[in-house]
Amino acid sequence: MKPNIIKDKSKLFALRVIKLCKYLFNDKKEFVMSKQFLRAGTSIGANINEAICSISKKEFLSKMYISYKEANESQYWLELLKDANYISEEEFNSFNYDCNEIIKILSSITKSTRENLNS
């Protein structure tokens, strides 16, 4: 099977999100922002997997765009967690770097898919 970079990156990101949220729940007793971050961060890969199984290019684009929006939302929750001092600057930078990579890839995928649909 051919490697799928965005699928692999989103899964690794989701696993990191899960680990961070376990820490935030158990050690920091932070439940609200971390639950939102958990939902958004794991939703990226779930929607990518749905896109891969889509029955049309329009459906593919829709699911990939939802993934893009979830990645942007994840970035927002990361910023709040950092600004509220639940995660360190170093933790934020590491997660933010990975999230930015995912956003750039999804942006490219959605842009090229839109262009292909319009041609």
C-alpha positions as a printed NumPy array, in Angstrom:
array([[  0.   ,   0.   ,   0.   ],
       [  1.259,   3.449,  -0.952],
       [  2.218,   5.678,   2.026],
       [ -0.211,   8.473,   2.823],
       [  1.685,  11.302,   4.505],
       [ -1.312,  13.269,   5.765],
       [ -2.998,  10.14 ,   7.121],
       [  0.187,   9.123,   8.947],
       [  0.906,  12.611,  10.304],
       [ -2.654,  13.097,  11.525],
       [ -2.61 ,   9.737,  13.318],
       [  0.692,  10.516,  15.043],
       [ -0.667,  13.93 ,  16.007],
       [ -3.846,  12.334,  17.419],
       [ -1.788,   9.926,  19.525],
       [  0.236,  12.844,  20.908],
       [ -2.979,  14.75 ,  21.631],
       [ -4.377,  11.758,  23.532],
       [ -1.233,  11.502,  25.669],
       [ -1.213,  15.216,  26.415],
       [ -4.894,  15.191,  27.344],
       [ -4.361,  12.239,  29.712],
       [ -1.679,  14.309,  31.43 ],
       [ -3.914,  17.396,  31.541],
       [ -6.846,  15.396,  32.953],
       [ -4.869,  13.429,  35.528],
       [ -2.108,  15.801,  36.633],
       [ -3.394,  19.3  ,  35.936],
       [ -7.094,  18.543,  36.532],
       [ -7.933,  20.582,  33.438],
       [-11.03 ,  19.184,  31.742],
       [-12.695,  21.825,  29.567],
       [-10.005,  23.003,  27.128],
       [ -8.276,  19.641,  27.039],
       [-11.529,  17.872,  26.143],
       [-12.073,  20.329,  23.269],
       [ -8.461,  19.848,  22.162],
       [ -8.899,  16.072,  22.332],
       [-12.037,  16.236,  20.185],
       [-10.527,  18.542,  17.55 ],
       [ -7.079,  16.92 ,  17.482],
       [ -8.396,  13.402,  16.946],
       [-11.091,  14.533,  14.505],
       [ -8.455,  15.596,  11.962],
       [ -7.422,  12.024,  11.189],
       [-10.958,  10.654,  11.448],
       [-12.136,  13.009,   8.704],
       [ -9.068,  12.263,   6.579],
       [ -9.918,   8.562,   6.797],
       [-13.487,   9.334,   5.765],
       [-12.177,  11.4  ,   2.84 ],
       [-10.028,   8.513,   1.654],
       [-13.178,   6.357,   1.438],
       [-15.336,   9.041,  -0.166],
       [-17.463,   8.248,  -3.194],
       [-16.919,  11.521,  -5.028],
       [-14.383,  14.309,  -5.349],
       [-16.877,  16.715,  -3.783],
       [-17.239,  14.495,  -0.732],
       [-13.443,  14.099,  -0.58 ],
       [-13.021,  17.884,  -0.645],
       [-15.669,  18.371,   2.028],
       [-14.06 ,  15.884,   4.433],
       [-10.557,  17.236,   3.814],
       [-11.796,  20.757,   4.435],
       [-13.392,  19.64 ,   7.709],
       [ -9.997,  18.175,   8.666],
       [ -8.381,  21.511,   7.821],
       [-10.861,  23.351,  10.051],
       [-10.318,  20.877,  12.906],
       [ -6.549,  21.389,  12.631],
       [ -7.048,  25.145,  12.899],
       [ -9.323,  24.639,  15.906],
       [ -6.679,  22.407,  17.503],
       [ -4.18 ,  25.199,  17.097],
       [ -6.554,  27.576,  18.908],
       [ -6.923,  25.2  ,  21.884],
       [ -3.148,  24.781,  21.995],
       [ -2.732,  28.551,  22.232],
       [ -5.265,  28.73 ,  25.068],
       [ -3.594,  25.871,  26.936],
       [ -0.246,  27.644,  26.634],
       [ -1.575,  31.093,  27.55 ],
       [ -3.391,  29.643,  30.578],
       [ -0.103,  27.989,  31.657],
       [ -1.314,  24.402,  31.347],
       [  1.435,  23.532,  28.86 ],
       [  4.93 ,  24.914,  28.552],
       [  6.248,  27.026,  25.708],
       [  8.331,  24.026,  24.634],
       [  5.303,  21.703,  24.571],
       [  3.31 ,  24.317,  22.684],
       [  6.066,  24.786,  20.095],
       [  6.336,  21.058,  19.472],
       [  2.585,  20.543,  19.042],
       [  2.176,  23.769,  17.098],
       [  4.916,  22.757,  14.648],
       [  3.171,  19.449,  13.928],
       [ -0.215,  21.138,  13.682],
       [  1.147,  23.732,  11.244],
       [  2.581,  20.978,   9.048],
       [ -0.817,  19.287,   8.937],
       [ -2.557,  22.59 ,   8.152],
       [ -0.153,  23.303,   5.266],
       [ -0.635,  19.835,   3.765],
       [ -4.425,  20.011,   4.106],
       [ -4.445,  23.503,   2.619],
       [ -2.531,  22.217,  -0.385],
       [ -4.813,  19.185,  -0.77 ],
       [ -8.   ,  21.249,  -0.578],
       [ -6.643,  23.88 ,  -2.97 ],
       [ -5.573,  21.378,  -5.621],
       [ -8.806,  19.382,  -5.263],
       [-10.882,  22.546,  -5.706],
       [ -8.858,  23.478,  -8.794],
       [ -9.358,  19.98 , -10.256],
       [-13.107,  20.158,  -9.621],
       [-13.353,  23.531, -11.364],
       [-11.384,  22.519, -14.46 ]])
